[in-house]
Amino acid sequence: MNHRSILSTFKNTVKVLAQYRCFSMLPLDDIKVLDLSRVLAAPYATMNFSDLGAEVIKIEHPITGDETRKWGPPFISPNLSNYFCCCNRNKKSVAVDFTSSDGIKIVKTLAERSDVVVENLKPGSLKKYGLDYHSLKEN
């Protein structure tokens, strides 16, 4: 079974289960999440948000993408690992260089439109770009 059929099966299962409940929404359907995460815990957390219906927008490096794309084996294709596909299912991915002024503007705009921002970068690394919690909270 390839990753597309697994994802399709999962989505169909969720739809079928939703039909047997009193409502068709998933618990987080109205929540928007900005995902600035990398490697393991935070991508797993945002995967859970997306599985529960949240719209998750993942920010990736514009040249290399998320580093876990190359974590393997196993691989789905030469530069696409099973791990990456699993932890980033149901997410929208955007390539943004948040070290540039244009990239900072894009991330700030996405953060303003989001209910939740998740990041697990090195402590303090987002502060120099004005993308840390306190800077985003002020906007």
N, C-alpha and C positions, 0 to 999 in steps of 0.2 A: 504494500500500500504506500503510495507516495504522499508527500506533504499536502498537496492540493486535495487529494481525496480524504485525508484525515481531517483537514480543516473544513471541508464541505460536510463531512459526516457530523462533525461537532456542531456546526451552524444549524444543520437540519435537526439534530437532536434538541438543541435549544429551542428551535421554532416549534417542534412537536410538544415539548414540555410546556412551553408558553400557552399552547392551545388548551391544555387541560387545567390551567389556572383561571382564576376569575378575571385576570387582566393579561394583556399581551406584552406589557413592558417588562424589561429587565430592571432590577433595582437601581442601577446607575444610568439609565437611559438619558437623563437630562444633564449629566455631568460631563464637563470637558476637562481633560487632563493634558498638561504640557509635560512631556517626558524628556528631561535633560540627562537621563541616566546612562550608565554604562556598566557592563559586567555584573552578572549574578543578581544580587538582592533587589536592587531597585527595578531593573527590567522585569524581574519576576513579579514585583508588587504591581507595576503598571500593567502587566499581562492579566493579573487578577482583576484590575479595574476594567480592562477591556472585555474580559470574559463576562463581567457582570453588566455590560451594556454601555460603559462610558466611552466617549469618543476620545481616543488617546492619539496625540500628535507627538511623534518621536523626532527629536532633532539629531541628525547625524552629520558627521564631518563631510564636507562637500567632495573631498578627493578620495578618502579611504573608506568612508562610511563607518558604521559601528565596527569596532575591532573584533567582535564575536562573529561577524560574518565569516571569518576565516578559521574559527575554532572547529577543529575536527581531527580525525574522522569521527563520525560519518558526515559526508557531504551530500547535499541534494544536487549541487552543481559545483564546478571548480571553486567558486568564491562565495558559496552559500551553504553554511553549515546547518545541520538539523537543529542544533542548539539555538542559533539565531532565529530560525523560523518558528520554533516553539515559543520562545520567550517574547517574540514580537508579533505574534499572531493578532489579528484584528486591530492592528495599529496603523495609523497613517504615518508615513515617513517623509521628512523634509530635510534636504541637505542645506545646512546653513553654517556659514563661518561666523560664529558669534564673537570672534576676535576683531572683526571689521565693523565699522560704524553702521553700514547697511544691515549686517547680520544682527547687531545689537538691537536695531530698530525693529527688525522682524520678530526677534524673540520677545522683546517687550510688548509688541502688539499682540502676539499669541498669548503671552502671560496675562495681559489685561482681559482677554476674552475667555480665559480659563478659570475654572473653579479651584483647580489643584495644580500645583507645580511640584514635580518630583525631580530631585537631582541627587547624585551621590558622587560628585566630583571631589577632588582633593579639597579639604577645608580651606576656605578663603579664595579659591581660584576664580570664582564667579564675581567676587567683590570688585576686582579691578575693571570689570566690564559693566558694572552697575546692574548685574543680573542676580545678585544674592538676595536672600529673603527680605532683608530690611530695605534695600533699594527698590525692589519690586513692590513691596507693601506701600511705600510712599507714593508710587504712581497709581 
